[in-house]
Amino acid sequence: MKKNIIEEELELLRACKTDEERQLLVQQLKTKHKNDSDDDVMKSLSIIKDKVEDISFEVSLLELSNNGISLTYLAEKYLGKSRSYLSQRLNRNKVNGKAAKLTNEEKIQLKFGLEDMSKKLLNISISL
């Protein structure tokens, strides 16, 4: 199954506003994909797993922001970008007609930044 089909179906699922809409869509998708090969199912699950990991990472960063960690600082210090750049990617805003997202390299840079900040905070707390 192609990646963009899965993403379209995930978007449809995300757009459901009620449990009833969600259940109806799930039934439609089950019917649509009931004859998919095991290989197609495994490829689809792999794509979905990657998507869930991306979203989970982005949600975690947004939670940091809600708890007082500056996204501006993270973006500028560890990505060399503006807060709006990071915010666009975390919120999946459309940029040049596509939903913006962080690259794997940017995720690694942010992970390094968070670890660096953690060490700095630990050193400060030890010195108190």
C-alpha positions in Angstrom: 0.0 0.0 0.0 1.3 3.4 -0.8 2.3 5.8 1.9 0.1 8.7 0.7 -3.0 6.4 0.7 -2.3 5.6 4.4 -1.7 9.2 5.2 -5.0 10.1 3.5 -6.8 7.5 5.5 -5.2 8.7 8.7 -6.3 12.2 7.9 -9.9 10.9 7.4 -9.7 9.2 10.7 -8.4 12.4 12.4 -11.2 14.4 10.8 -13.9 12.3 12.5 -15.7 14.3 15.1 -17.7 11.6 16.8 -17.2 8.0 17.8 -20.0 7.0 15.4 -18.1 8.7 12.5 -14.9 6.9 13.6 -16.6 3.5 13.8 -18.2 3.9 10.4 -14.9 4.9 8.8 -13.1 2.0 10.4 -15.7 -0.4 9.1 -15.4 1.1 5.6 -11.6 0.8 5.8 -11.8 -2.8 7.0 -14.0 -3.7 4.0 -11.7 -1.8 1.6 -8.6 -3.6 2.9 -9.9 -7.0 3.7 -8.1 -8.6 0.7 -4.8 -6.9 1.3 -1.8 -9.2 1.3 0.2 -9.9 4.5 3.1 -8.0 3.0 0.9 -4.9 2.3 -0.5 -5.1 5.9 3.1 -5.2 7.3 4.2 -2.3 5.2 1.1 -0.3 6.2 1.7 -1.0 9.9 5.3 0.1 9.6 4.3 3.4 8.0 1.6 3.9 10.7 4.2 3.1 13.4 6.6 5.7 12.0 3.7 8.2 11.8 2.8 7.6 15.5 6.4 8.0 16.6 6.6 11.3 14.7 3.4 12.6 16.3 4.4 11.4 19.8 7.7 13.3 19.5 6.0 16.4 18.4 3.4 16.2 21.2 6.1 15.7 23.7 7.8 18.9 22.5 4.5 20.8 22.7 4.0 19.5 26.3 7.5 20.9 27.2 6.4 24.3 25.8 3.2 24.1 28.0 5.5 23.5 31.0 7.7 26.5 30.6 10.5 25.2 28.3 11.1 27.8 25.6 10.6 26.5 22.1 12.3 29.7 20.9 15.4 28.8 22.8 15.3 25.2 21.5 14.7 26.3 17.9 17.4 29.0 17.9 20.1 27.3 19.9 19.8 23.7 18.6 18.3 24.1 15.1 19.5 27.5 14.2 15.9 28.3 13.2 13.1 30.6 14.4 10.4 29.6 16.8 7.9 30.0 14.0 9.8 27.4 11.9 9.7 24.9 14.8 6.0 25.8 15.6 5.0 25.2 11.9 6.5 21.7 12.0 5.0 20.8 15.4 1.6 22.0 14.3 1.9 20.4 10.8 1.1 23.7 9.1 1.1 23.8 5.3 4.4 25.1 3.9 4.7 25.2 0.1 1.5 23.1 -0.1 2.7 20.3 2.1 2.3 19.6 5.8 5.6 20.7 7.4 7.4 18.2 9.7 10.7 17.9 11.3 13.4 16.0 9.5 15.2 13.1 11.2 18.3 15.2 11.5 16.3 18.0 13.2 14.8 15.4 15.6 18.3 14.3 16.5 19.4 17.9 17.0 16.5 18.6 19.3 17.1 15.4 21.2 20.7 16.5 21.7 19.5 19.9 22.8 17.1 18.4 25.4 19.9 16.2 26.8 22.2 19.2 26.9 19.6 21.3 28.8 19.0 18.4 31.1 22.7 18.2 32.0 22.9 21.9 32.5 19.8 21.9 34.8 21.2 18.9 36.8 24.5 20.7 37.3 22.7 23.8 38.5 20.6 21.8 40.9 23.7 20.0 42.3 25.4 23.3 42.9 22.5 24.6 45.0 
